Amino acid sequence: MVGRDDIDAAAQRLSGHVVRTPVATLSGFGLRHPVEMKLEQLQHTGTFKARGAFNTLLAVDVPPAGVVAASGGNHGAAAAFAARALGHPAHIFVPEMAGPSKIALIRQTGAALRVVQGEYATALEAARAYEAESGAMQIHAYDAPLTVAGQGTLIREWEEQGLQADTVLIAVGGGGLIAGAMAWLGTRRKVVAVEPRTSCALNAALAAGNPVDVEVSGVAANALGARRIGDICFGLARQTGVESVLVEDGAITAAQHALWRTCRQLVEPAGATALAALTSGAYVPAEGEKVAVLVCGANIAPDPFAA
């Protein structure tokens, strides 16, 4: 398991390497009350993933062969960015479903990139094969203690910035981000896991009593499309009693549009998934309950400003 001491140590390592992203309390979105938001899509490479990548690379001795990572797109970009910043070669494996926008973002880092057929699980198999062959160090996207501790610095930072909410809504793919949040918060605040109905590894695991494979599809699949929830996340979810809700693709797209119309924040579907739980009614706060939403990804496809 990952604990608060691990996250404190990660925060020390990350000082000067990641962006202290802003927070805002925003009205609108068809909701009765304002919502606290942390705008983590303004992080390096457009997602929280840089936190876990930098924490991993700063905590260990990286071999001469460099690093290797499998990704639906966002983790690969963050791992490649962190590797370049720290002077290490990077080899990134992504599935075709990552899409041209995220693939282009990874290429911009100068990393060696291999696009494979299939989904994230296929890219992970290829990355593991490369790791065994080359001696490169694997940076797991979500199910590794250093990754989770790095992601946990986000919620630690948010509390330093004055988080007031009783409840924090967080989108879930493989579970690294919400695992970091649960590790830091414990049961001091309520954490709600929000997943697309068509990519719901944590929800399925909680229903089954253990991690299980799920089918993956939908508008957010290239960011939230893990076939199986991470063991670290599942353990923390059971320990803290996390609440799990599902949202439809249409609700995610509507929340994307609402973020743009209301506050000119352009985000990818995964970045709007937590908000979709509120705007669709999948999560209804109790009377007087103060709610916060983590906005976590900006790598929209197609890139509206691509040449």
QUIPELIN-V395873 format. One record per run of one state. SS is the DSSP state (h for helix, s for strand, l for the rest). FROM is the first residue (numbers start at 1). TO is the last residue. Records with the same first field share a line. If there is no record, write none. Layout:
SS = FROM-TO ; FROM-TO
//
This chain:
l = 1-3 ; 15-22 ; 27-34 ; 43-43 ; 48-48 ; 60-66 ; 72-73 ; 87-89 ; 109-111 ; 117-119 ; 135-136 ; 139-144 ; 161-166 ; 172-175 ; 186-189 ; 197-198 ; 200-200 ; 209-220 ; 225-230 ; 241-242 ; 248-248 ; 264-268 ; 280-290 ; 296-296 ; 298-307
h = 4-14 ; 40-42 ; 44-46 ; 49-59 ; 74-86 ; 96-108 ; 120-134 ; 145-160 ; 176-185 ; 201-208 ; 221-224 ; 231-240 ; 249-263 ; 269-279
s = 23-26 ; 35-39 ; 47-47 ; 67-71 ; 90-95 ; 112-116 ; 137-138 ; 167-171 ; 190-196 ; 199-199 ; 243-247 ; 291-295 ; 297-297
//
